[in-house]
Amino acid sequence: MTVAPVHLVRGDDPVLRADVTSALIDELLEGSDRSLALDDLEVPGRARRDDAAPRDDDENDAADVSILERILVALSSPPFLVDRRVVVIRNITGLSKDQVALVVDRFADPTPGVVAIVEHHGGRLPGEFEKLVKANKVVARLPEAEQVAAGSKQTSVVAVELQRRAIAAGLKLHTDARARIVDHLGDDGGRVAELVEILTTRFPIGTTVRADEVEPYLGETGGIDRPFALTEALEKGDAARSLDVLHRLMHATSAKSDARHPMLLMATLVNYYRSLLRLDSPAIRTKDDAAAVLGGNPWAAKYRLDASRALGSAGLREAFALLAQADLDLRGKRAIDEETVMQVLVARLAALHRRGATNRARAGARR
C-alpha cells in the first residue's frame, strides 16, 4: 500500500487532536513493534493560538538544538526489522524559522519507508511547511467534530462530538440533556468522551437520560475559545448569556482555553464597536456595502450592519462612553475590582442593544 510521506494533524482541541494522531499512528504502524517503528518527538514550548508563528532565530527561547537533531536523525533513518517507521513531530511551531526549513528539506526528500506525522494546533503554520501543504504534498487531517462545526456556524464542536460519541456508546440523551451538556461544556470538546463514558456506566442502555440526570456529572463549566461569542450575545441584547460568556472567557480552565485578561477583552469590545461606528452612515445600505467597508464575508458584515442600525448614532455614543468609563475603572480610577467592572460594562451594553432593537422594531411598526 502506497502511503504519503508526510501527514498533518491540526485542530484546536488538544484532546480531539491527540485522538486523531493516535488513530493515524495505529493505521500507519499496521501492528508493527512500536519500539522499532515509532519515534514520538515533542518540540519544547507550549503552542499558543495567539502566538503561532515560528520564533525568530535570535530568540533565547528557541527550541533546543538537540530536539532538532533528533527529528532530523529520525527522518533520515530507514526502517530496521520493520516495513515502515513513523516519526511524530508535535508542536512544530516551537522550532525557529531556520530549523523548520531544515525539517521541510527532509520532508521534500523523504527517506524510503519513513512516514512523518506533524501534529499542530489550529493556529498559523510555519511558512515553509505551509508551502508544502498548499502544494498538496502533505495529507492534512482535522478532527471530525471540528471539521463538521467549521462548515456550520450553528453547530459547535461539542455538539458534533457528543452526537458521535453518544451514538457509538448507545447512549440516548433527551433534547434538553443535549442542550444542557453543549451549553455547559462551551468549546471544550475534549471533555465529551469522558462524560459519555461516565453516563453510559450510570444509566442502563436504552434509557433516555434527561437534563436533570446529567447535571451531577457535568463538572466545571467549560471555557469558550471565541471572544466574538461575547459580541454575538451582546447583539441579541441577552444580558444573562453575555455575562455567562464573560465569566467563561475570564475563568477558562480547560486545556484548550486560556483565561483572558479584562484589558484583552476590552480591546475586543473596542474593536467591535469601532466596526459598528464605521457602518454608521446613510451611504451604507446593504450587506455588500458593509463588507466593502469592513472586508470579509457579506453575510458576516450584515450582522454588524444590523447591530449598527439598531444602536444608531446615539446608541454608539453611549456605548463608547461606557467603554471609556470601564477603561478608566480598570486602570484604577475607582476602587472597583476588574471582574465587577467588566460585569457592569457587559450588562449595560446588553441593555443598550436590547433597547436599540426594541426602538427599531417600534419605528418599523409605525411605518
Contacts in CASP RR format, 6 or more apart in sequence:
PFRMAT RR
TARGET T0000
AUTHOR 0000-0000-0000
METHOD contacts of the structure
MODEL  1
MTVAPVHLVRGDDPVLRADVTSALIDELLEGSDRSLALDDLEVPGRARRD
DAAPRDDDENDAADVSILERILVALSSPPFLVDRRVVVIRNITGLSKDQV
ALVVDRFADPTPGVVAIVEHHGGRLPGEFEKLVKANKVVARLPEAEQVAA
GSKQTSVVAVELQRRAIAAGLKLHTDARARIVDHLGDDGGRVAELVEILT
TRFPIGTTVRADEVEPYLGETGGIDRPFALTEALEKGDAARSLDVLHRLM
HATSAKSDARHPMLLMATLVNYYRSLLRLDSPAIRTKDDAAAVLGGNPWA
AKYRLDASRALGSAGLREAFALLAQADLDLRGKRAIDEETVMQVLVARLA
ALHRRGATNRARAGARR
3 28 0 8 1.000
3 84 0 8 1.000
3 115 0 8 1.000
4 115 0 8 1.000
4 138 0 8 1.000
4 139 0 8 1.000
5 107 0 8 1.000
5 110 0 8 1.000
5 114 0 8 1.000
5 115 0 8 1.000
5 116 0 8 1.000
6 107 0 8 1.000
6 110 0 8 1.000
6 115 0 8 1.000
6 116 0 8 1.000
6 118 0 8 1.000
6 132 0 8 1.000
6 137 0 8 1.000
6 138 0 8 1.000
6 139 0 8 1.000
7 24 0 8 1.000
7 28 0 8 1.000
7 115 0 8 1.000
7 116 0 8 1.000
7 117 0 8 1.000
7 118 0 8 1.000
7 138 0 8 1.000
7 139 0 8 1.000
7 140 0 8 1.000
7 141 0 8 1.000
8 117 0 8 1.000
8 118 0 8 1.000
8 120 0 8 1.000
8 133 0 8 1.000
8 138 0 8 1.000
8 139 0 8 1.000
8 140 0 8 1.000
8 141 0 8 1.000
9 17 0 8 1.000
9 20 0 8 1.000
9 21 0 8 1.000
9 24 0 8 1.000
9 117 0 8 1.000
9 118 0 8 1.000
9 119 0 8 1.000
9 120 0 8 1.000
9 140 0 8 1.000
9 141 0 8 1.000
9 142 0 8 1.000
10 17 0 8 1.000
10 119 0 8 1.000
10 120 0 8 1.000
10 121 0 8 1.000
10 122 0 8 1.000
10 123 0 8 1.000
10 125 0 8 1.000
10 140 0 8 1.000
10 141 0 8 1.000
10 142 0 8 1.000
11 17 0 8 1.000
11 120 0 8 1.000
11 121 0 8 1.000
11 122 0 8 1.000
11 142 0 8 1.000
11 143 0 8 1.000
11 146 0 8 1.000
12 49 0 8 1.000
12 121 0 8 1.000
12 122 0 8 1.000
12 146 0 8 1.000
12 157 0 8 1.000
12 187 0 8 1.000
12 225 0 8 1.000
12 256 0 8 1.000
13 143 0 8 1.000
13 145 0 8 1.000
13 146 0 8 1.000
13 157 0 8 1.000
13 187 0 8 1.000
13 188 0 8 1.000
13 189 0 8 1.000
13 190 0 8 1.000
13 256 0 8 1.000
14 121 0 8 1.000
14 190 0 8 1.000
14 255 0 8 1.000
14 256 0 8 1.000
15 189 0 8 1.000
15 190 0 8 1.000
15 191 0 8 1.000
15 193 0 8 1.000
15 255 0 8 1.000
16 143 0 8 1.000
16 145 0 8 1.000
16 146 0 8 1.000
16 157 0 8 1.000
16 161 0 8 1.000
16 189 0 8 1.000
16 190 0 8 1.000
17 119 0 8 1.000
17 121 0 8 1.000
17 143 0 8 1.000
18 119 0 8 1.000
19 143 0 8 1.000
19 193 0 8 1.000
20 141 0 8 1.000
20 142 0 8 1.000
20 143 0 8 1.000
21 88 0 8 1.000
21 117 0 8 1.000
21 119 0 8 1.000
24 117 0 8 1.000
24 141 0 8 1.000
25 38 0 8 1.000
25 86 0 8 1.000
25 88 0 8 1.000
25 117 0 8 1.000
28 84 0 8 1.000
28 86 0 8 1.000
28 115 0 8 1.000
28 117 0 8 1.000
29 37 0 8 1.000
29 38 0 8 1.000
29 84 0 8 1.000
29 86 0 8 1.000
30 83 0 8 1.000
30 84 0 8 1.000
32 82 0 8 1.000
32 83 0 8 1.000
32 84 0 8 1.000
33 81 0 8 1.000
33 82 0 8 1.000
36 79 0 8 1.000
36 80 0 8 1.000
36 81 0 8 1.000
36 82 0 8 1.000
36 85 0 8 1.000
37 79 0 8 1.000
37 82 0 8 1.000
37 84 0 8 1.000
37 85 0 8 1.000
37 86 0 8 1.000
38 85 0 8 1.000
38 86 0 8 1.000
38 88 0 8 1.000
39 70 0 8 1.000
39 74 0 8 1.000
39 85 0 8 1.000
39 86 0 8 1.000
39 87 0 8 1.000
39 88 0 8 1.000
40 88 0 8 1.000
40 90 0 8 1.000
41 67 0 8 1.000
41 70 0 8 1.000
41 71 0 8 1.000
41 74 0 8 1.000
41 87 0 8 1.000
41 88 0 8 1.000
41 89 0 8 1.000
41 90 0 8 1.000
42 67 0 8 1.000
42 90 0 8 1.000
42 91 0 8 1.000
43 63 0 8 1.000
43 67 0 8 1.000
43 71 0 8 1.000
43 89 0 8 1.000
43 90 0 8 1.000
43 91 0 8 1.000
43 92 0 8 1.000
43 93 0 8 1.000
43 94 0 8 1.000
43 95 0 8 1.000
44 63 0 8 1.000
44 64 0 8 1.000
44 67 0 8 1.000
44 91 0 8 1.000
44 94 0 8 1.000
45 61 0 8 1.000
45 63 0 8 1.000
45 91 0 8 1.000
45 94 0 8 1.000
46 91 0 8 1.000
47 91 0 8 1.000
47 93 0 8 1.000
47 94 0 8 1.000
47 120 0 8 1.000
47 121 0 8 1.000
48 121 0 8 1.000
48 258 0 8 1.000
49 121 0 8 1.000
49 122 0 8 1.000
49 123 0 8 1.000
49 225 0 8 1.000
52 93 0 8 1.000
52 121 0 8 1.000
52 122 0 8 1.000
52 123 0 8 1.000
52 124 0 8 1.000
52 125 0 8 1.000
53 93 0 8 1.000
53 124 0 8 1.000
53 126 0 8 1.000
54 93 0 8 1.000
54 94 0 8 1.000
54 95 0 8 1.000
54 96 0 8 1.000
54 97 0 8 1.000
54 99 0 8 1.000
54 100 0 8 1.000
54 126 0 8 1.000
54 127 0 8 1.000
55 61 0 8 1.000
55 62 0 8 1.000
55 63 0 8 1.000
55 94 0 8 1.000
55 95 0 8 1.000
55 96 0 8 1.000
55 97 0 8 1.000
56 62 0 8 1.000
56 96 0 8 1.000
56 97 0 8 1.000
57 96 0 8 1.000
57 97 0 8 1.000
57 98 0 8 1.000
59 96 0 8 1.000
62 94 0 8 1.000
62 95 0 8 1.000
62 96 0 8 1.000
62 99 0 8 1.000
63 94 0 8 1.000
63 95 0 8 1.000
63 96 0 8 1.000
63 99 0 8 1.000
68 95 0 8 1.000
68 99 0 8 1.000
68 102 0 8 1.000
68 103 0 8 1.000
71 87 0 8 1.000
71 89 0 8 1.000
71 103 0 8 1.000
72 102 0 8 1.000
72 103 0 8 1.000
72 106 0 8 1.000
74 85 0 8 1.000
74 87 0 8 1.000
74 114 0 8 1.000
75 87 0 8 1.000
75 103 0 8 1.000
75 106 0 8 1.000
75 107 0 8 1.000
75 110 0 8 1.000
75 111 0 8 1.000
75 114 0 8 1.000
75 116 0 8 1.000
76 106 0 8 1.000
76 111 0 8 1.000
76 114 0 8 1.000
77 85 0 8 1.000
77 111 0 8 1.000
77 114 0 8 1.000
78 85 0 8 1.000
78 111 0 8 1.000
78 112 0 8 1.000
78 113 0 8 1.000
78 114 0 8 1.000
79 85 0 8 1.000
79 113 0 8 1.000
79 114 0 8 1.000
83 113 0 8 1.000
84 113 0 8 1.000
84 114 0 8 1.000
84 115 0 8 1.000
85 113 0 8 1.000
85 114 0 8 1.000
85 115 0 8 1.000
86 114 0 8 1.000
86 115 0 8 1.000
86 116 0 8 1.000
86 117 0 8 1.000
87 114 0 8 1.000
87 115 0 8 1.000
87 116 0 8 1.000
87 117 0 8 1.000
88 116 0 8 1.000
88 117 0 8 1.000
88 119 0 8 1.000
89 103 0 8 1.000
89 116 0 8 1.000
89 117 0 8 1.000
89 118 0 8 1.000
89 119 0 8 1.000
90 119 0 8 1.000
91 119 0 8 1.000
91 120 0 8 1.000
91 121 0 8 1.000
92 100 0 8 1.000
92 103 0 8 1.000
92 118 0 8 1.000
92 120 0 8 1.000
92 125 0 8 1.000
92 126 0 8 1.000
92 129 0 8 1.000
93 120 0 8 1.000
93 121 0 8 1.000
93 123 0 8 1.000
93 125 0 8 1.000
93 126 0 8 1.000
95 103 0 8 1.000
95 126 0 8 1.000
97 126 0 8 1.000
97 128 0 8 1.000
100 126 0 8 1.000
100 127 0 8 1.000
100 128 0 8 1.000
100 129 0 8 1.000
101 128 0 8 1.000
103 129 0 8 1.000
104 128 0 8 1.000
104 129 0 8 1.000
104 131 0 8 1.000
104 132 0 8 1.000
107 116 0 8 1.000
107 129 0 8 1.000
107 132 0 8 1.000
107 137 0 8 1.000
107 138 0 8 1.000
108 132 0 8 1.000
108 137 0 8 1.000
110 116 0 8 1.000
118 129 0 8 1.000
118 138 0 8 1.000
124 130 0 8 1.000
125 133 0 8 1.000
129 138 0 8 1.000
132 138 0 8 1.000
133 140 0 8 1.000
142 150 0 8 1.000
143 157 0 8 1.000
144 160 0 8 1.000
144 164 0 8 1.000
145 157 0 8 1.000
145 158 0 8 1.000
145 160 0 8 1.000
145 161 0 8 1.000
145 164 0 8 1.000
145 189 0 8 1.000
146 157 0 8 1.000
148 155 0 8 1.000
148 160 0 8 1.000
149 155 0 8 1.000
149 156 0 8 1.000
149 157 0 8 1.000
149 159 0 8 1.000
149 160 0 8 1.000
156 182 0 8 1.000
156 186 0 8 1.000
156 187 0 8 1.000
157 187 0 8 1.000
157 189 0 8 1.000
158 181 0 8 1.000
158 182 0 8 1.000
158 185 0 8 1.000
158 186 0 8 1.000
158 187 0 8 1.000
158 188 0 8 1.000
158 189 0 8 1.000
158 192 0 8 1.000
159 178 0 8 1.000
159 182 0 8 1.000
161 189 0 8 1.000
161 190 0 8 1.000
161 192 0 8 1.000
161 193 0 8 1.000
162 173 0 8 1.000
162 178 0 8 1.000
162 181 0 8 1.000
162 182 0 8 1.000
162 192 0 8 1.000
162 196 0 8 1.000
163 178 0 8 1.000
165 171 0 8 1.000
165 192 0 8 1.000
165 193 0 8 1.000
165 196 0 8 1.000
166 172 0 8 1.000
166 173 0 8 1.000
166 196 0 8 1.000
169 196 0 8 1.000
169 197 0 8 1.000
169 200 0 8 1.000
170 200 0 8 1.000
170 205 0 8 1.000
170 206 0 8 1.000
171 196 0 8 1.000
171 199 0 8 1.000
171 200 0 8 1.000
171 203 0 8 1.000
171 205 0 8 1.000
171 209 0 8 1.000
172 206 0 8 1.000
172 207 0 8 1.000
172 208 0 8 1.000
172 209 0 8 1.000
173 181 0 8 1.000
173 208 0 8 1.000
173 209 0 8 1.000
173 214 0 8 1.000
174 208 0 8 1.000
174 209 0 8 1.000
174 210 0 8 1.000
174 211 0 8 1.000
176 210 0 8 1.000
176 211 0 8 1.000
177 209 0 8 1.000
177 210 0 8 1.000
177 211 0 8 1.000
177 213 0 8 1.000
177 214 0 8 1.000
179 211 0 8 1.000
180 211 0 8 1.000
180 214 0 8 1.000
180 215 0 8 1.000
180 218 0 8 1.000
181 192 0 8 1.000
181 195 0 8 1.000
181 214 0 8 1.000
181 218 0 8 1.000
184 218 0 8 1.000
184 219 0 8 1.000
184 221 0 8 1.000
184 222 0 8 1.000
185 191 0 8 1.000
185 192 0 8 1.000
185 195 0 8 1.000
185 218 0 8 1.000
185 222 0 8 1.000
186 221 0 8 1.000
186 222 0 8 1.000
186 223 0 8 1.000
186 224 0 8 1.000
186 248 0 8 1.000
187 222 0 8 1.000
187 223 0 8 1.000
187 224 0 8 1.000
187 225 0 8 1.000
187 226 0 8 1.000
187 254 0 8 1.000
187 256 0 8 1.000
187 257 0 8 1.000
188 222 0 8 1.000
188 223 0 8 1.000
188 254 0 8 1.000
188 256 0 8 1.000
188 257 0 8 1.000
189 256 0 8 1.000
190 254 0 8 1.000
190 255 0 8 1.000
190 256 0 8 1.000
191 222 0 8 1.000
191 254 0 8 1.000
195 214 0 8 1.000
195 217 0 8 1.000
195 218 0 8 1.000
198 217 0 8 1.000
199 209 0 8 1.000
199 214 0 8 1.000
199 217 0 8 1.000
202 217 0 8 1.000
203 209 0 8 1.000
203 213 0 8 1.000
220 253 0 8 1.000
221 247 0 8 1.000
221 248 0 8 1.000
221 251 0 8 1.000
222 248 0 8 1.000
222 252 0 8 1.000
222 253 0 8 1.000
222 254 0 8 1.000
222 257 0 8 1.000
223 248 0 8 1.000
223 249 0 8 1.000
223 251 0 8 1.000
223 252 0 8 1.000
223 253 0 8 1.000
223 254 0 8 1.000
223 256 0 8 1.000
223 257 0 8 1.000
224 245 0 8 1.000
224 248 0 8 1.000
224 249 0 8 1.000
224 252 0 8 1.000
224 257 0 8 1.000
225 252 0 8 1.000
225 256 0 8 1.000
225 257 0 8 1.000
227 249 0 8 1.000
227 260 0 8 1.000
227 265 0 8 1.000
227 268 0 8 1.000
228 268 0 8 1.000
228 272 0 8 1.000
229 245 0 8 1.000
229 249 0 8 1.000
230 242 0 8 1.000
230 245 0 8 1.000
230 246 0 8 1.000
230 249 0 8 1.000
230 265 0 8 1.000
230 268 0 8 1.000
230 269 0 8 1.000
230 346 0 8 1.000
231 268 0 8 1.000
231 269 0 8 1.000
231 272 0 8 1.000
233 241 0 8 1.000
233 242 0 8 1.000
233 244 0 8 1.000
233 245 0 8 1.000
233 350 0 8 1.000
234 242 0 8 1.000
234 346 0 8 1.000
234 349 0 8 1.000
234 350 0 8 1.000
234 353 0 8 1.000
235 303 0 8 1.000
235 306 0 8 1.000
235 307 0 8 1.000
235 353 0 8 1.000
236 353 0 8 1.000
237 350 0 8 1.000
237 351 0 8 1.000
237 353 0 8 1.000
237 354 0 8 1.000
237 357 0 8 1.000
238 350 0 8 1.000
238 354 0 8 1.000
239 346 0 8 1.000
239 347 0 8 1.000
239 350 0 8 1.000
239 351 0 8 1.000
239 354 0 8 1.000
242 346 0 8 1.000
242 347 0 8 1.000
242 349 0 8 1.000
242 350 0 8 1.000
243 343 0 8 1.000
243 346 0 8 1.000
243 347 0 8 1.000
243 350 0 8 1.000
246 265 0 8 1.000
246 342 0 8 1.000
246 343 0 8 1.000
246 346 0 8 1.000
248 257 0 8 1.000
249 259 0 8 1.000
249 260 0 8 1.000
249 265 0 8 1.000
250 259 0 8 1.000
250 260 0 8 1.000
250 262 0 8 1.000
250 265 0 8 1.000
250 339 0 8 1.000
250 342 0 8 1.000
251 259 0 8 1.000
252 258 0 8 1.000
252 259 0 8 1.000
252 260 0 8 1.000
253 259 0 8 1.000
262 330 0 8 1.000
262 338 0 8 1.000
262 339 0 8 1.000
262 341 0 8 1.000
262 342 0 8 1.000
263 330 0 8 1.000
265 342 0 8 1.000
266 323 0 8 1.000
266 326 0 8 1.000
266 327 0 8 1.000
266 330 0 8 1.000
266 342 0 8 1.000
269 323 0 8 1.000
269 345 0 8 1.000
269 349 0 8 1.000
270 323 0 8 1.000
273 316 0 8 1.000
273 319 0 8 1.000
273 320 0 8 1.000
273 323 0 8 1.000
275 294 0 8 1.000
275 304 0 8 1.000
276 304 0 8 1.000
276 307 0 8 1.000
276 308 0 8 1.000
276 311 0 8 1.000
276 316 0 8 1.000
276 319 0 8 1.000
277 308 0 8 1.000
277 316 0 8 1.000
277 320 0 8 1.000
278 293 0 8 1.000
278 294 0 8 1.000
279 290 0 8 1.000
279 293 0 8 1.000
279 294 0 8 1.000
279 304 0 8 1.000
279 305 0 8 1.000
279 308 0 8 1.000
279 309 0 8 1.000
280 308 0 8 1.000
280 312 0 8 1.000
280 313 0 8 1.000
280 316 0 8 1.000
283 289 0 8 1.000
284 290 0 8 1.000
284 293 0 8 1.000
284 305 0 8 1.000
287 298 0 8 1.000
287 299 0 8 1.000
287 301 0 8 1.000
287 302 0 8 1.000
287 305 0 8 1.000
288 298 0 8 1.000
289 305 0 8 1.000
290 298 0 8 1.000
290 301 0 8 1.000
290 302 0 8 1.000
290 304 0 8 1.000
290 305 0 8 1.000
291 297 0 8 1.000
291 298 0 8 1.000
291 300 0 8 1.000
291 301 0 8 1.000
293 301 0 8 1.000
294 301 0 8 1.000
294 304 0 8 1.000
295 301 0 8 1.000
307 353 0 8 1.000
308 316 0 8 1.000
309 360 0 8 1.000
310 353 0 8 1.000
310 356 0 8 1.000
310 357 0 8 1.000
310 359 0 8 1.000
310 360 0 8 1.000
311 319 0 8 1.000
311 352 0 8 1.000
311 353 0 8 1.000
311 356 0 8 1.000
312 356 0 8 1.000
315 352 0 8 1.000
315 356 0 8 1.000
318 352 0 8 1.000
319 349 0 8 1.000
319 352 0 8 1.000
322 345 0 8 1.000
322 348 0 8 1.000
322 349 0 8 1.000
322 352 0 8 1.000
323 345 0 8 1.000
325 345 0 8 1.000
326 341 0 8 1.000
326 342 0 8 1.000
326 344 0 8 1.000
326 345 0 8 1.000
328 334 0 8 1.000
329 336 0 8 1.000
329 341 0 8 1.000
330 338 0 8 1.000
330 341 0 8 1.000
336 344 0 8 1.000
END
